[in-house]
Amino acid sequence: MLRARQRRMPVSGYVRQLQALARDCPTVDLLSRIAADTLVVRGRHDRVVHPDEAPLLAASVGRGALALIEDAGDCTPIEQRQALTAVMRLWLTRGPA
């Protein structure tokens, strides 16, 4: 399903995505301002986001938590939707931080 969707995307769509990434500004300094409980989810086999970034995000947020999803890459909600749902349910029902 994902591969079929990627094949249907016109080249101009990929170009726009790359242009948006190139204009992206650093936001690490803003992360400490996030006061809400925050769950950072990363597919263990994600080749788009560097493996060190997810733990950095979770540690930089005031009340951050990290979940790694096995057998998933950068499309975790599609590749492992049941695992993602289970992790989110556990996190949402965990009680006070």
N, C-alpha and C positions, 0 to 999 in steps of 0.2 A: 504494500500500500504506500509506504513512504517513498520507495524508489519510483513508483508510477507518478506520484505527486511531484517529485523532483524533475522527472522528465517533462512534465507538462509546464513547468515554470519557464517562462521566456528568459533568454539571456539577459535582457534588460532588468529583470528582477534580481538576478545575482549581482549585476553591476550596482544597482541601488543599494543592496545589502552591503557590499564591499565599501561603497562610498560612505555609508553611514558609520561603518566600523572605523574608517580612516579619520572621520571627524570626531570620534568619541573622545571625550575629555576624561582625565583621571578623576575618579570619585572616591578613592580610598580614604582621603581625608574627611569625607562626609559620613562615612560609615559609623563612626563613634557617636554621631548625633541620633542614630536610630535607637529609640528607647523601647520599642515593642519587641516581644519575643519573636525571633526570626529563625526559620528553618531553611538552611542551605542544603539543596539536594544536588548530588552529582552522580552521573552514571560512571561507574568505575572505569569503563573503557572509552570515555569521552576523549576524542582526539582533537576537539576544537578548543576546549578550555584546558589550560595547563593544570596538571594535578595539584600543584601548590596553591592555586587560586581559591578553591573552595574552602580549604581550612583557613586560609587568610581571611576570607570574607566572614566566616563563622566567628573567628576570633576577634575580628575588628568591630563587630556589632556588639552592643552592650550585653544582650542576652541571646547570643547566637548559638545555634546547635547545627551539627553537620550530620547528614545521612548520606552514605554511599550505597548506591543501588547496583547490585551485581548484574552481570550480563546485560548491561545497558551502556549506551554511548551518549551522544549529545541529544538524542530524542527520547529520553527516558519515559515521558508520558505515553509514547507510542510503543516503545520497545518493551517496557516492563510496567504497564499500567496497574496491574494488580499489586506488585511490590511497592510501587509509589503510593498507591492508595492505602496500603497497610501501614507504611511508614508515616504518612500524614495522619491517619487515624490515631496511631499510637501517640504521636506528638501532640495532636489536638486534645487528646483525652488524658494527658499525663498529669494534670493537676497543676497547682501553683508552682512556678519556677523557683 
